[in-house]
Amino acid sequence: MAAEIGFTTHGVGPTRVLVLHDWFCDHSSWDGALPYLTPARFTYVFADLRGYGASQEIGGDCTLEEAAGDAIALADRLGWKRFSLIGHSMSGLIVQRIAQLVPGRIERLVAITPVAPAGMGLDSGAIAFMRSIALGSDEERYGAVGSLWGTRLSETWVRFKLRRWRETASPAAAASSTRPSSRRFLSSISASLLPDGGRWCRQPMSPITTISLSSKSWMLVSTYWKRPMAI
């Protein structure tokens, strides 16, 4: 059953956009982008998934299907018959699933560095490692995430991000989000999205060899449009 997840609104424009957050923070992950948005043209709703931010006390399994259902229910509550979607990282997969479930309602979709519909190819050991990060102490999280992100991000930034994760997310919810996604969804989403103009390409990943990323994973790196467009 869908839950009434929390959200915050930015803008009053006629173009409606539902924005979902990443694994490491709630909707405030997008705060840095707010000065660059156009509130007269767009209405942005930044949602908090179960276990995050204003939805931190909402229980559940925190699965892909559950998150997609909650987001669609939020659009229903807002009275949005048609809208666009933005997802980042973890929620990049969720917005792809929403577009598959209610394709007639989606105007445009942007998935930024998403989890690919082909999956991440994580074995049981890698999933256990990701869960240990979610459930670990601040220093355990820093030790694990620091090794994943390497030296391209400063210690100050990494510690800031992890502090926001601790402040805005339930560890149990973050751990639950590491479950493998439905294979039925993964096997069918490419056919349902790509013919309408999405572009998929292989992207080099940072060296996360301990997680055994699948070489067959794909990332959506351009906007998916409901109608074909020249790119």
N, C-alpha and C positions, 0 to 999 in steps of 0.2 A: 504494500500500500504506500502510495506517495506521501511524503511529509511536506509540511509547509516550511520550507527552508527560508533562512533569512537573506536579506539583500539590502543594498543601498542603491540609490538612483542618482544619476548625473545627467543633466540635460533635459530639455523639454521639446526636442524636435520631433518631426513626424516619422523619421526612420528609427526603428526600434532594434536594439542590439542587446542580446543576452551574453554576458561575459562570465566565464568560469576561470577559476584559479588553478595554480600548480600544487604539487604535493607538499611544498615547503612553506606554504603560507595561505591565509584566507584571502578575501577580496582585496585587502589592503596591499597585496602584491602589485596591484595596478596603480597605486597612488601616484607614482612618479610619472605616469602617462597622462594624468588628468589635465595638466596645463596645456596639452597639445591637442585636446579633443575640441570638437565644435558643438557646444551644447544647444545652439539654436537650430541645428540641422538634425541632431541625433538625440535620442533618449537611450542612455546606457543603463542597464541594470546589472550590477555586479553582485552575483550570487555567492553565498557561502554553502558549500556542500556539507553533508552531514559530518559532524565531528569537527567542523571548522568555524571560527568566528561566531557569528550570531546563531549558527546552527550547531554549536559545539555540544549542546546538551541533548541533541536529537540522536537517539540510538538507531541501530540498524546494522546491516551486514556490510555496508559501504562497498557494494559491488558496482560494476559497470551498469548493469540493468537498473539498479536502484537509483544511481545518480542521474541517469538519463531520464528515468521516470519522474524524479523530483523536479528536474529542470523543465520538463514539458508541463508538469502541473503548475509550476510557477508562472509560465507563460499563460496558462489558462486563467490563473488567478488575476493576472494583469489585464486580461481581456485581449491578448495579442493573438490575432488570427495568423498573421505572418510576421516573421522577424528574422534577423540575422544572428549568427553565432560566432563567438571568438573563444578559442580554448588554447591553453598553454600547457605543454608537457603532459602531465597526467590527464588533464581535462581536454587535451587535443584529441584523445581517443573518445572521450565522452561526447564531444560535439559531433564527431563522425557518426556515432551510434544514434544520436538524436536525429540527424539528417536522414538516416536510414529508416527510422521509425515513423517520422512525420515529414516525408520529403515535400509534400505539397504546401507546407507552412514555412519552409526555409527559403529566404531570399538569397542570402550569401553565407558562406562559411569560411572562416580563417582559422587554421590550426597551426600554431607556432611551436616549432620543435616538438611535435606530438609523439606520443607512443604510437607506433605504426600499427595499422590493422592486421598486418602479418604477425604481430606480436614481437616481443623482445627476445624470445628464445631462451628464457631463463629456466635453468634446471632447478631441482628442489633445493640444492645447496645455495644457489644464488638468491632464490626467494627467501630462504631462511636468513641470509645475510642482509637483505633489504629490510626484513621485519626486525632484525636486531638493531638496525639503525633507527628505525621508528621508535622502538621501545627502549633505546639506550639512554644513558645519562648525557648531559651536555658534552662532556669531554669524550665519551665514547662516540657520540655522533660526529664531533669535530674530527676525531681521528679517522673515522671511516669516510666521511664526505670529503675531507681534505685530500685523501689519497685518490678519490674518484675524480675530483675536479682538477687536481694537479696544481701547477703554479700559475695558471692563467688568471686566477682570481686571488685577490689579496686576502690575507688572514683577517683583516678588519671586515671585509665584505662577507666572508664566509661566516664569521661569528655573528655578524648582524643578521644574516639570513636564518641561521640556526636559532638565534634568540627569538626572532619573530615566529619561527615554527613552534617553538616551545610555548610562546604566549598565545598563539592563535589556533592551535590544533590539538585535538585529543590524540595521544600516542596510539591508543587502541584503534582509532579510526584510520590513522596513517598506516598502521601495520596491516589492517584489513584491506587497504587499497592495493596491496602488492599481490593479491590473488591473481592467478591467470584468468584471462577473459574467455568468454564463450567462444569455442572453436566455430560454432555455427555462424556467429557474427563475423569472426575473422575471415572465414572462407568466402563470405558473400558480399562484404562491404565494397571491395574493389570494383566489382561489376556494377554495383548500384551507384557509385559515385563517379568513377572515371569517365564514362561516356559523355557526361555533361560538361566536360572541360577542365576537370582537375588535372594537376600535373604531379606525377610522382617521380622521385629520383632517389638514387642511392646517395647517402650523405656519409662522409667520414665521421666516425664517432670518436670522442675522447677515449683514451686507453683505459677501458673498464674491463680488462681481460678477466678479472676475478668473477665477473657476472656473466661471462660467456654470451655476449650479445650475438644473436643470430645474424649471419651474413646475408640472410634472405629478408631481413626486415626492411621496410620501406618507410619513407617519411613524406608526408604531404608538406611541401614547402611553398606552395603558392595558394592563392585564394581559390576555393571551390565555389563556383557559381551555379545557380540553378539552371541558367541558360548558358549555352556555349559562348565563349568570348575569345577574341584573338589575344594570344600571349606570346 
